[in-house]
Amino acid sequence: MANKTTEVSTAEVLELLEIEGGEKVIVFGAGNGDLVIPIAHKTKDRVTALEKDEALLEELALRAEEETLTNIDRMPSGLGRLNFPDASFQRGLAAFVLDNTDDPDLAAQEMYRVTIEKGIMVALGYSRDHSADLLADKLTKAGFEVTQGDFNEEVYYVKAYKA
């Protein structure tokens, strides 16, 4: 499988997340850490990496060890009900996973639930799926204020703010 993050600028993702250094961050669809590693470098707090594929989580563990990062928690999980208290995270990233989840409404509601007030969630997806508007709608219905845009012809983002 091609490396999806080569199609997006890590710097732009970090800019959208507005990480200032002390935020707890949750990453849905963490993969092998292409976006998790830079986020973990940017914040002094914990980064929780959720990924269904445990082999990818193992790759992430090795990469984190190579870079002497000790602030990444790995958890095998999809986007259903999340085992976290309300308002657990200041920032969140859903990288190329919301288009493929069985229940996008539940995923959006759970993302809203685990985000603190004034928190930010960013979702990335493929433009060819034409799902930016659909995803923005789901996140709006969950309670977020959203903006959206494109990184390039292939990849869109939706930035969700919890007022």
N, C-alpha and C positions, 0 to 999 in steps of 0.2 A: 504494500500500500504506500502511496506517495506521502511524503511528509506535508501535512496540511498547513502547518504554520509557516512554511516557506512562502505561502501566498499572502501572509499578513506580516506587517511590521510589528515586532515585539514592542518596540518603543511606542508605537501608536496604541497598542492594547494597554500598556502600562499607563499611558496618558489618559485614556478613557476611564480607567479604573481610579485615577486620582489617588494613588497610594502615596502617602506622605511619610510612611516609615513605622507607624505603630498600629496598623490595622490587622485584624484577624481576617483572613481571606479563605473562601471556599472555592474550589475549582471542580466543576462538574465535567466529566469526560477528560480527566487529567492526562490520559495517554501515558507516554513515557516521560513526560515532564517538559516538553519543549516550551510551554508557557509557565509551568509551575516553577521551574528553576529560576527564571528571571524575577518572578513575583517574590519568591523566597529570599532572593538577594535584596529586594527593594524594601521589604518590611522586616521589622525586628520581631514581630509577633508570629503566631502560628499560621501556617498554610495547611489547610485540610484538602487533600487530593482524593477525589472520588473517581473510581474507574471500575467498570464491570470486569474487565480483563485483568486478572491477577498477574499474568506474565508481564503486562505493561507496568503494573505497580512495582514489580521486582526490578525492572529496568530503571524506573524512577528512583528506587532505593539506591541502586548502584551509582547512578548519576549524582544523586544528592551526596553520597559518601565521597565520591571523587572531588566534589566541590566543597567538601567539609560543611555542608548545610545540615543543621540539626533542628530546624524549625518546620519540617514538613511531616505531617501526619498522613499516612496512606490508609485508605479504607476501600474495600471492595463494595461498590454500591452503584446502583443506577439512579434514576430520577424519580422514584416513587416517594413514598412517605420517608422522610428523613429522620434519623435518630438523633436530632439535636434540639435543644430547647429553643423557644421563640427568641428572636433577636440575638442570635449567637455570633453573627458576622457583620463586619463593617463593609466588606467588599465581597463580590462574587463574580466568577467567570464561568459561563457555560460555553465551552468551545466545541462547536460542531456536533452537539448532541441533542438539542431540542427538536431538530427536524426528525430525529429517529426515535423519539420516545413514544411509548404506547399511549400515554395520557398527558398531552401537553398542558391541559388545564390544571391538572394536579401538580405537575412540575412547576408551573408558574406560581400557583398558590403556595407551594412549599418554599420556593425561592423567596417569595414575599415574606412568609412567616419567619424564616431564619435570618432575615436581614434586619439590622437595627434601623431605627428612625434616622433619616438622613443618610442611609447607606446606599450603595450603588451596586447594581448587578449589570454585567455586560454579557450579551449573548452574541456569538459569532455563528454564521451559517453560510451556506453556498447560495449565491444569487440565482443560479440556474433553477433552484428549487422554488423560486418565487415565494418564499415563505417569510420574508422580512415583515410584510404587512400583517400576516397571520400571527406571527410571533409577537409583534408589537401589540396587536389586539389582545392576545392572551395575557400578556404582562400588564396591560392597562386594566383589563377586567379583574386581575388579581389585586390591583390597587396601586401599581407603580405609575409614575409619570414617565413617559418614554420619549426618546428621540432616536432617530435611526439614520444610517448613512451607509456608504460603501467604502471599503478599503480599496477595491479595484473591481474589475468586471466580474470576478469570480466570487468575491466574499463580501457579505454585508455584516453590519453590526447593529444591534439594538442596545441602547444604553437606557437602563431603567433606574429611576431614582425614587426612593421611598421617602415621601414628604413627612 
